Amino acid sequence: MYSEKVMDHFNNPRNMGELENPSGVGTVGNAKCGDIMRMYLDIDDTGVIQDVKFKTFGCGAAVATSSMATELVKGKSIQEALEVTNKTVMEALDGLPPVKVHCSLLAEEAIHAALWDYAERNHIVIEGLKKPVEDIEALEH
């Protein structure tokens, strides 16, 4: 059902935890399945993601997609990170079952939400970045 890569990232997640003094933090959730992802970015003065961590409350696929997403953006420029889509995450994991595709969407949204937070904190506009639609606060009400 799950690829070896999904199982590896679930059993041995990369970059799990949180960053002290992150440049940006994004939290997204899916009210239907209950998955919640929080991504922390450390972005240097040249716009390169030096470090990234995540915390995920959810199923194995949610943990695996979070882990893979962090691997895909670490060391990348903001623009390169913005190009990481749910399809990129799924392909890097050698696929996901159709009922778990939403986990890869959450991973993409978490990256974008963290980049949005970074842009807001620094009063900058990141070309191509849209304000996150789904906000964790909406889940709490």
CYANA upper distance limits for C-alpha pairs under 8 A (distance plus 0.5 A):
  1 MET  CA     97 PRO  CA      7.36
  2 TYR  CA      6 VAL  CA      6.57
  2 TYR  CA      7 MET  CA      7.12
  2 TYR  CA     95 GLY  CA      8.39
  2 TYR  CA     96 LEU  CA      7.06
  2 TYR  CA     97 PRO  CA      7.57
  3 SER  CA      7 MET  CA      6.91
  3 SER  CA     93 LEU  CA      7.56
  3 SER  CA     94 ASP  CA      6.65
  3 SER  CA     95 GLY  CA      7.39
  3 SER  CA     96 LEU  CA      8.00
  4 GLU  CA      8 ASP  CA      6.52
  5 LYS  CA      9 HIS  CA      6.64
  5 LYS  CA     93 LEU  CA      5.73
  5 LYS  CA     94 ASP  CA      7.20
  6 VAL  CA     10 PHE  CA      6.58
  6 VAL  CA     61 ALA  CA      7.42
  6 VAL  CA     64 ALA  CA      6.07
  6 VAL  CA     65 THR  CA      8.22
  6 VAL  CA     93 LEU  CA      6.05
  6 VAL  CA     94 ASP  CA      8.14
  6 VAL  CA     96 LEU  CA      8.40
  7 MET  CA     11 ASN  CA      6.46
  7 MET  CA     60 GLY  CA      8.49
  7 MET  CA     64 ALA  CA      7.85
  8 ASP  CA     12 ASN  CA      6.12
  8 ASP  CA     13 PRO  CA      7.96
  8 ASP  CA     64 ALA  CA      8.35
  9 HIS  CA     13 PRO  CA      5.16
  9 HIS  CA     14 ARG  CA      7.42
  9 HIS  CA     63 VAL  CA      7.84
  9 HIS  CA     64 ALA  CA      5.19
  9 HIS  CA     65 THR  CA      8.32
  9 HIS  CA     67 SER  CA      6.65
  9 HIS  CA     68 MET  CA      7.44
 10 PHE  CA     60 GLY  CA      6.13
 10 PHE  CA     61 ALA  CA      7.59
 10 PHE  CA     63 VAL  CA      6.20
 10 PHE  CA     64 ALA  CA      5.17
 10 PHE  CA     67 SER  CA      8.34
 13 PRO  CA     63 VAL  CA      7.61
 13 PRO  CA     64 ALA  CA      7.21
 13 PRO  CA     67 SER  CA      5.88
 14 ARG  CA     67 SER  CA      5.67
 14 ARG  CA     68 MET  CA      7.96
 14 ARG  CA     70 THR  CA      7.96
 14 ARG  CA     71 GLU  CA      7.74
 15 ASN  CA     52 VAL  CA      7.04
 15 ASN  CA     53 LYS  CA      5.26
 15 ASN  CA     54 PHE  CA      6.93
 15 ASN  CA     67 SER  CA      7.04
 15 ASN  CA     70 THR  CA      7.18
 15 ASN  CA     71 GLU  CA      8.27
 16 MET  CA     53 LYS  CA      5.83
 16 MET  CA     54 PHE  CA      5.50
 16 MET  CA     55 LYS  CA      6.54
 16 MET  CA     67 SER  CA      7.68
 17 GLY  CA     53 LYS  CA      5.96
 17 GLY  CA     54 PHE  CA      5.97
 17 GLY  CA     55 LYS  CA      6.19
 18 GLU  CA     39 MET  CA      8.39
 18 GLU  CA     40 TYR  CA      6.81
 18 GLU  CA     53 LYS  CA      5.79
 18 GLU  CA     54 PHE  CA      6.61
 18 GLU  CA     55 LYS  CA      7.43
 19 LEU  CA     40 TYR  CA      6.66
 19 LEU  CA     41 LEU  CA      8.04
 19 LEU  CA     42 ASP  CA      8.14
 19 LEU  CA     52 VAL  CA      7.96
 19 LEU  CA     53 LYS  CA      6.91
 22 PRO  CA     40 TYR  CA      6.48
 22 PRO  CA     41 LEU  CA      6.11
 22 PRO  CA     42 ASP  CA      5.67
 22 PRO  CA     43 ILE  CA      8.50
 23 SER  CA     40 TYR  CA      8.05
 23 SER  CA     41 LEU  CA      6.10
 23 SER  CA     42 ASP  CA      5.41
 23 SER  CA     43 ILE  CA      6.27
 23 SER  CA    117 ASP  CA      8.47
 23 SER  CA    118 TYR  CA      6.03
 23 SER  CA    121 ARG  CA      8.37
 24 GLY  CA     40 TYR  CA      6.41
 24 GLY  CA     41 LEU  CA      5.70
 24 GLY  CA     42 ASP  CA      7.46
 24 GLY  CA     43 ILE  CA      8.47
 24 GLY  CA    114 ALA  CA      5.36
 24 GLY  CA    115 LEU  CA      6.61
 24 GLY  CA    116 TRP  CA      8.02
 24 GLY  CA    117 ASP  CA      5.47
 24 GLY  CA    118 TYR  CA      4.67
 24 GLY  CA    119 ALA  CA      8.43
 24 GLY  CA    121 ARG  CA      8.15
 25 VAL  CA     38 ARG  CA      7.43
 25 VAL  CA     39 MET  CA      6.07
 25 VAL  CA     40 TYR  CA      5.06
 25 VAL  CA     41 LEU  CA      6.86
 25 VAL  CA    113 ALA  CA      7.54
 25 VAL  CA    114 ALA  CA      4.80
 25 VAL  CA    115 LEU  CA      8.05
 25 VAL  CA    117 ASP  CA      6.48
 25 VAL  CA    118 TYR  CA      7.79
 26 GLY  CA     37 MET  CA      8.48
 26 GLY  CA     38 ARG  CA      5.98
 26 GLY  CA     39 MET  CA      5.69
 26 GLY  CA     40 TYR  CA      7.18
 26 GLY  CA    110 ALA  CA      5.79
 26 GLY  CA    111 ILE  CA      7.28
 26 GLY  CA    112 HIS  CA      7.82
 26 GLY  CA    113 ALA  CA      4.77
 26 GLY  CA    114 ALA  CA      4.22
 26 GLY  CA    115 LEU  CA      7.90
 26 GLY  CA    116 TRP  CA      8.21
 26 GLY  CA    117 ASP  CA      7.12
 27 THR  CA     36 ILE  CA      7.69
 27 THR  CA     37 MET  CA      6.10
 27 THR  CA     38 ARG  CA      4.71
 27 THR  CA     39 MET  CA      6.97
 27 THR  CA    110 ALA  CA      6.43
 27 THR  CA    113 ALA  CA      7.12
 27 THR  CA    114 ALA  CA      7.91
 27 THR  CA    135 ASP  CA      7.64
 27 THR  CA    136 ILE  CA      6.69
 28 VAL  CA     36 ILE  CA      6.31
 28 VAL  CA     37 MET  CA      5.91
 28 VAL  CA     38 ARG  CA      7.00
 28 VAL  CA    106 LEU  CA      7.15
 28 VAL  CA    109 GLU  CA      7.23
 28 VAL  CA    110 ALA  CA      6.22
 28 VAL  CA    113 ALA  CA      7.94
 28 VAL  CA    134 GLU  CA      6.90
 28 VAL  CA    135 ASP  CA      6.39
 28 VAL  CA    136 ILE  CA      5.92
 29 GLY  CA     34 GLY  CA      7.44
 29 GLY  CA     35 ASP  CA      6.10
 29 GLY  CA     36 ILE  CA      4.73
 29 GLY  CA     37 MET  CA      6.71
 29 GLY  CA    106 LEU  CA      7.47
 29 GLY  CA    134 GLU  CA      7.67
 29 GLY  CA    135 ASP  CA      7.73
 29 GLY  CA    136 ILE  CA      6.26
 29 GLY  CA    139 LEU  CA      7.86
 30 ASN  CA     34 GLY  CA      6.05
 30 ASN  CA     35 ASP  CA      5.96
 30 ASN  CA     36 ILE  CA      7.08
 30 ASN  CA    106 LEU  CA      8.04
 31 ALA  CA     35 ASP  CA      7.81
 31 ALA  CA    139 LEU  CA      6.75
 34 GLY  CA     57 PHE  CA      8.46
 34 GLY  CA     58 GLY  CA      7.20
 35 ASP  CA     56 THR  CA      7.82
 35 ASP  CA     57 PHE  CA      6.08
 35 ASP  CA     58 GLY  CA      4.85
 35 ASP  CA     59 CYS  CA      7.59
 35 ASP  CA     62 ALA  CA      7.48
 35 ASP  CA    103 CYS  CA      8.44
 36 ILE  CA     56 THR  CA      6.18
 36 ILE  CA     57 PHE  CA      5.60
 36 ILE  CA     58 GLY  CA      6.87
 36 ILE  CA    136 ILE  CA      8.46
 37 MET  CA     54 PHE  CA      7.65
 37 MET  CA     55 LYS  CA      6.45
 37 MET  CA     56 THR  CA      4.94
 37 MET  CA     57 PHE  CA      6.96
 37 MET  CA     62 ALA  CA      8.41
 37 MET  CA     66 SER  CA      7.88
 37 MET  CA    106 LEU  CA      7.60
 37 MET  CA    107 ALA  CA      7.80
 37 MET  CA    110 ALA  CA      7.02
 38 ARG  CA     54 PHE  CA      6.06
 38 ARG  CA     55 LYS  CA      5.71
 38 ARG  CA     56 THR  CA      6.75
 38 ARG  CA    110 ALA  CA      6.92
 39 MET  CA     52 VAL  CA      7.68
 39 MET  CA     53 LYS  CA      6.41
 39 MET  CA     54 PHE  CA      4.97
 39 MET  CA     55 LYS  CA      7.13
 39 MET  CA    110 ALA  CA      6.36
 39 MET  CA    111 ILE  CA      7.10
 39 MET  CA    114 ALA  CA      6.75
 40 TYR  CA     52 VAL  CA      5.99
 40 TYR  CA     53 LYS  CA      5.65
 40 TYR  CA     54 PHE  CA      6.57
 40 TYR  CA    114 ALA  CA      7.03
 41 LEU  CA     49 ILE  CA      7.09
 41 LEU  CA     50 GLN  CA      8.31
 41 LEU  CA     51 ASP  CA      6.58
 41 LEU  CA     52 VAL  CA      5.15
 41 LEU  CA     53 LYS  CA      7.32
 41 LEU  CA    114 ALA  CA      7.17
 41 LEU  CA    115 LEU  CA      8.31
 42 ASP  CA     49 ILE  CA      6.19
 42 ASP  CA     50 GLN  CA      6.08
 42 ASP  CA     51 ASP  CA      5.53
 42 ASP  CA     52 VAL  CA      6.66
 43 ILE  CA     47 GLY  CA      6.25
 43 ILE  CA     48 VAL  CA      5.88
 43 ILE  CA     49 ILE  CA      4.86
 43 ILE  CA     50 GLN  CA      6.18
 43 ILE  CA     51 ASP  CA      7.77
 44 ASP  CA     48 VAL  CA      6.03
 44 ASP  CA     49 ILE  CA      7.01
 44 ASP  CA     50 GLN  CA      7.00
 47 GLY  CA     77 SER  CA      6.15
 47 GLY  CA     78 ILE  CA      6.31
 48 VAL  CA     75 GLY  CA      6.66
 48 VAL  CA     76 LYS  CA      6.06
 48 VAL  CA     77 SER  CA      4.77
 48 VAL  CA     78 ILE  CA      6.68
 49 ILE  CA     73 VAL  CA      7.48
 49 ILE  CA     74 LYS  CA      6.08
 49 ILE  CA     75 GLY  CA      5.64
 49 ILE  CA     76 LYS  CA      6.08
 49 ILE  CA     77 SER  CA      6.60
 49 ILE  CA     78 ILE  CA      7.45
 50 GLN  CA     74 LYS  CA      6.76
 50 GLN  CA     75 GLY  CA      5.97
 50 GLN  CA     76 LYS  CA      8.43
 51 ASP  CA     74 LYS  CA      6.44
 51 ASP  CA     75 GLY  CA      7.84
 52 VAL  CA     70 THR  CA      6.47
 52 VAL  CA     73 VAL  CA      8.31
 52 VAL  CA     74 LYS  CA      6.73
 53 LYS  CA     70 THR  CA      7.21
 54 PHE  CA     66 SER  CA      7.20
 54 PHE  CA     67 SER  CA      7.85
 54 PHE  CA     70 THR  CA      7.93
 56 THR  CA     62 ALA  CA      7.46
 56 THR  CA     63 VAL  CA      6.49
 56 THR  CA     66 SER  CA      7.70
 57 PHE  CA     62 ALA  CA      8.29
 57 PHE  CA     63 VAL  CA      8.23
 58 GLY  CA     62 ALA  CA      6.20
 58 GLY  CA     63 VAL  CA      7.35
 59 CYS  CA     63 VAL  CA      7.04
 60 GLY  CA     64 ALA  CA      6.63
 61 ALA  CA     65 THR  CA      6.49
 61 ALA  CA     96 LEU  CA      8.32
 61 ALA  CA    100 LYS  CA      7.06
 61 ALA  CA    103 CYS  CA      6.84
 62 ALA  CA     66 SER  CA      6.61
 62 ALA  CA    103 CYS  CA      5.50
 62 ALA  CA    104 SER  CA      7.86
 62 ALA  CA    106 LEU  CA      8.43
 62 ALA  CA    107 ALA  CA      8.34
 63 VAL  CA     67 SER  CA      6.63
 64 ALA  CA     68 MET  CA      6.64
 65 THR  CA     69 ALA  CA      6.44
 65 THR  CA     89 VAL  CA      7.01
 65 THR  CA     90 MET  CA      8.05
 65 THR  CA     93 LEU  CA      8.24
 65 THR  CA    103 CYS  CA      6.93
 65 THR  CA    104 SER  CA      6.09
 65 THR  CA    107 ALA  CA      6.56
 66 SER  CA     70 THR  CA      6.85
 66 SER  CA    104 SER  CA      8.37
 66 SER  CA    107 ALA  CA      5.94
 67 SER  CA     71 GLU  CA      7.03
 68 MET  CA     72 LEU  CA      6.73
 68 MET  CA     89 VAL  CA      6.96
 68 MET  CA     92 ALA  CA      7.83
 68 MET  CA     93 LEU  CA      7.79
 69 ALA  CA     73 VAL  CA      6.92
 69 ALA  CA     84 VAL  CA      8.29
 69 ALA  CA     89 VAL  CA      6.59
 69 ALA  CA    107 ALA  CA      6.71
 69 ALA  CA    108 GLU  CA      7.95
 69 ALA  CA    111 ILE  CA      8.31
 70 THR  CA     74 LYS  CA      6.52
 72 LEU  CA     76 LYS  CA      8.39
 72 LEU  CA     81 ALA  CA      8.10
 72 LEU  CA     84 VAL  CA      7.76
 72 LEU  CA     89 VAL  CA      8.31
 73 VAL  CA     77 SER  CA      8.43
 73 VAL  CA     80 GLU  CA      7.97
 73 VAL  CA     81 ALA  CA      5.58
 73 VAL  CA     84 VAL  CA      7.92
 76 LYS  CA     80 GLU  CA      6.27
 76 LYS  CA     81 ALA  CA      6.56
 77 SER  CA     81 ALA  CA      6.66
 78 ILE  CA     82 LEU  CA      6.67
 78 ILE  CA    115 LEU  CA      8.08
 79 GLN  CA     83 GLU  CA      7.10
 79 GLN  CA    126 ILE  CA      8.45
 80 GLU  CA     84 VAL  CA      7.51
 81 ALA  CA    111 ILE  CA      7.99
 82 LEU  CA    111 ILE  CA      8.00
 82 LEU  CA    112 HIS  CA      7.23
 82 LEU  CA    128 GLY  CA      8.41
 82 LEU  CA    129 LEU  CA      7.82
 84 VAL  CA     88 THR  CA      6.34
 84 VAL  CA     89 VAL  CA      7.69
 84 VAL  CA    108 GLU  CA      7.23
 85 THR  CA     89 VAL  CA      6.93
 85 THR  CA    105 LEU  CA      8.12
 85 THR  CA    108 GLU  CA      5.94
 86 ASN  CA     90 MET  CA      6.62
 86 ASN  CA    104 SER  CA      5.17
 86 ASN  CA    105 LEU  CA      5.43
 86 ASN  CA    106 LEU  CA      8.36
 86 ASN  CA    107 ALA  CA      7.34
 86 ASN  CA    108 GLU  CA      5.87
 87 LYS  CA     91 GLU  CA      6.52
 87 LYS  CA    104 SER  CA      7.89
 88 THR  CA     92 ALA  CA      6.62
 89 VAL  CA     93 LEU  CA      6.85
 89 VAL  CA    104 SER  CA      6.68
 89 VAL  CA    107 ALA  CA      8.37
 89 VAL  CA    108 GLU  CA      8.47
 90 MET  CA     94 ASP  CA      6.75
 90 MET  CA     95 GLY  CA      5.34
 90 MET  CA     96 LEU  CA      6.67
 90 MET  CA    101 VAL  CA      8.27
 90 MET  CA    104 SER  CA      6.85
 91 GLU  CA     95 GLY  CA      5.97
 96 LEU  CA    100 LYS  CA      6.54
 96 LEU  CA    101 VAL  CA      6.65
 97 PRO  CA    101 VAL  CA      7.20
100 LYS  CA    104 SER  CA      8.07
101 VAL  CA    105 LEU  CA      7.21
102 HIS  CA    106 LEU  CA      6.77
103 CYS  CA    107 ALA  CA      6.89
104 SER  CA    108 GLU  CA      6.89
105 LEU  CA    109 GLU  CA      6.66
106 LEU  CA    110 ALA  CA      6.48
107 ALA  CA    111 ILE  CA      6.92
108 GLU  CA    112 HIS  CA      6.89
109 GLU  CA    113 ALA  CA      6.46
109 GLU  CA    132 PRO  CA      7.70
110 ALA  CA    114 ALA  CA      6.63
111 ILE  CA    115 LEU  CA      6.73
112 HIS  CA    116 TRP  CA      6.50
112 HIS  CA    129 LEU  CA      7.57
112 HIS  CA    130 LYS  CA      8.38
112 HIS  CA    132 PRO  CA      7.48
113 ALA  CA    117 ASP  CA      6.70
113 ALA  CA    131 LYS  CA      7.98
113 ALA  CA    132 PRO  CA      6.14
114 ALA  CA    118 TYR  CA      6.74
115 LEU  CA    119 ALA  CA      6.66
116 TRP  CA    120 GLU  CA      6.64
116 TRP  CA    126 ILE  CA      8.46
116 TRP  CA    129 LEU  CA      7.66
116 TRP  CA    130 LYS  CA      8.15
116 TRP  CA    131 LYS  CA      7.01
116 TRP  CA    132 PRO  CA      7.90
117 ASP  CA    121 ARG  CA      6.61
118 TYR  CA    122 ASN  CA      6.71
119 ALA  CA    123 HIS  CA      6.24
119 ALA  CA    124 ILE  CA      5.45
119 ALA  CA    125 VAL  CA      6.55
119 ALA  CA    126 ILE  CA      7.18
120 GLU  CA    124 ILE  CA      7.05
125 VAL  CA    129 LEU  CA      8.42
134 GLU  CA    138 ALA  CA      7.85
135 ASP  CA    139 LEU  CA      7.79
136 ILE  CA    140 GLU  CA      7.29
137 GLU  CA    141 HIS  CA      7.31
